[in-house]
Amino acid sequence: MRAIFLAALVVAALPLTGTDARAAPWCAHYGTGSGTNCGFYTIEQCRAALSGVGRGFCAPNFLETSKDSRRHNPRD
């Protein structure tokens, strides 16, 4: 009975964790037919992921809708 109570308490507390559910602002496109990964929060992360592959490019994630300044390349 105590285990059920503790499990219910944990499940009830999950919405209070404050996770960030927004889409990541950068996508790595790995080349023709190789796939895409839109899990990068900085362009530097995206470029680092591509550096080991030897091809591809980084582009803004069209699903990320916030007007956050991290989306823009500071060199532009």
C-alpha positions as CSV (number, residue, x, y, z in Angstrom):
1,M,0.0,0.0,0.0
2,R,2.8,2.4,0.8
3,A,4.5,1.7,-2.6
4,I,1.3,2.6,-4.4
5,F,1.0,5.9,-2.4
6,L,4.6,6.8,-3.2
7,A,4.2,6.0,-6.9
8,A,1.0,8.1,-7.1
9,L,2.9,11.0,-5.3
10,V,5.7,10.8,-7.9
11,V,3.3,10.8,-10.8
12,A,1.4,13.7,-9.4
13,A,4.6,15.7,-9.0
14,L,5.8,15.2,-12.6
15,P,4.0,18.3,-14.0
16,L,5.8,20.4,-11.4
17,T,9.3,19.7,-12.7
18,G,9.3,22.7,-15.1
19,T,10.8,21.0,-18.1
20,D,11.5,23.0,-21.2
21,A,9.3,21.6,-24.0
22,R,10.2,24.0,-26.8
23,A,11.7,22.9,-30.0
24,A,15.5,23.3,-30.4
25,P,16.3,26.2,-32.7
26,W,19.0,24.4,-34.9
27,C,18.9,21.4,-37.2
28,A,21.8,19.5,-38.7
29,H,21.1,18.2,-42.2
30,Y,23.5,15.4,-42.9
31,G,23.4,15.4,-46.6
32,T,21.3,13.6,-49.3
33,G,19.2,10.9,-47.8
34,S,21.2,10.8,-44.6
35,G,18.7,12.4,-42.2
36,T,18.2,15.4,-40.1
37,N,18.6,16.1,-36.3
38,C,16.8,19.1,-34.9
39,G,18.1,18.7,-31.3
40,F,20.6,21.5,-31.1
41,Y,20.2,24.6,-28.9
42,T,23.2,26.5,-30.3
43,I,24.7,26.6,-33.8
44,E,28.0,25.6,-32.2
45,Q,26.5,22.3,-31.1
46,C,25.1,21.7,-34.6
47,R,28.5,22.4,-36.2
48,A,30.3,20.2,-33.8
49,A,27.9,17.3,-34.7
50,L,28.6,17.8,-38.4
51,S,32.4,18.1,-37.9
52,G,32.7,14.3,-37.4
53,V,30.5,13.5,-40.4
54,G,32.4,15.5,-43.0
55,R,29.3,16.8,-44.8
56,G,26.0,18.5,-44.2
57,F,24.9,21.9,-43.0
58,C,23.1,23.6,-40.1
59,A,19.9,25.5,-40.6
60,P,17.3,27.1,-38.3
61,N,14.5,24.8,-37.2
62,F,11.3,25.9,-38.9
63,L,9.3,24.3,-36.0
64,E,10.9,26.5,-33.4
65,T,8.6,29.5,-33.1
66,S,10.0,31.7,-30.3
67,K,11.8,35.0,-31.2
68,D,14.7,34.0,-29.0
69,S,18.1,35.6,-29.9
70,R,19.8,32.2,-29.7
71,R,18.2,31.4,-33.1
72,H,20.3,33.9,-35.0
73,N,23.9,33.5,-35.8
74,P,25.9,36.3,-34.0
75,R,28.1,36.7,-37.0
76,D,25.2,37.9,-39.3
